[in-house]
Amino acid sequence: MPSRTLPRSFWKISEARDLPLRDRSIKVDTMSNEVERRALARYLEEHNLKQTKQREAILEAFLGVRRHVTSEELYQMVREEHPHVGYTTVYRTMKLLCDVGLANERRFDDGATRYEVEHEHHDHLVCTRCGKIIEFDSEMIESAQERIAKGYDFRVLRHRHELYGHCASCRDDR
C-alpha cells in the first residue's frame, strides 16, 4: 500500500494548536498530493467505484491537516469550500482512505475516532485534560519491544503505544 515518504522531521507537528495562530491554516501544495490522488484513483478503479469531486475534495482537505482529525472536524473544514458535501460522504470517504492505505483510524481514550495521514511508525502521548496528541518515536522503546517479543518467541504483527497523562500546559505541578 502506498504511504508518504516524507522525512520524519516533516511530521513533527501533530496538533494545529501547537502552531502560531498565523500558521494554523497550512495548505499542502496540490502537486505534493499527486501520489495519493493516483493511489485513490487506482483503488477506486480496481474496485469499480466512482471517482468523484467530493472524494477528491475530502482527500485534499485531509492531506492538508497536520494533526489527528475526527470526521466531524474534517466535515466542517470541507464544508467551508464545498457546502454540498454531507457528513456521511466524509465519514465513508475516510473509511475508504483507510482501506486504500492513505489514512489510519485511531481511537484514544476519549472514544472519538480520529484519522491521521499514513506515515512512518510512531507512538503517541495523549493529554487527558486538553486532548493534545503528541507524536513521538523512540528507538529505545522499539528495541525493547523487539527483545521482549523475541524472549517470548512471539512474532509481533502490529502494535500501538499510547501514553496518557497531562501535557506541560495542563500539569498541576507548574
HELIX and SHEET records of a PDB file:
HELIX    1   1 ARG A    8  TRP A   11  5                                   4    
HELIX    2   2 ALA A   16  ASP A   18  5                                   3    
HELIX    3   3 LEU A   21  ASP A   23  5                                   3    
HELIX    4   4 THR A   30  ASN A   33  5                                   4    
HELIX    5   5 GLU A   34  GLU A   46  1                                  13    
HELIX    6   6 LYS A   53  GLY A   64  1                                  12    
HELIX    7   7 SER A   71  GLU A   81  1                                  11    
HELIX    8   8 TYR A   87  VAL A  100  1                                  14    
HELIX    9   9 GLU A  139  GLY A  151  1                                  13    
SHEET    1   A 3 VAL A  69  THR A  70  0                                        
SHEET    2   A 3 THR A 113  VAL A 117 -1                                        
SHEET    3   A 3 ALA A 103  ARG A 107 -1                                        
SHEET    1   B 3 ILE A 133  PHE A 136  0                                        
SHEET    2   B 3 ASP A 123  CYS A 127 -1                                        
SHEET    3   B 3 GLU A 162  GLY A 165  1                                        
END                                                                             
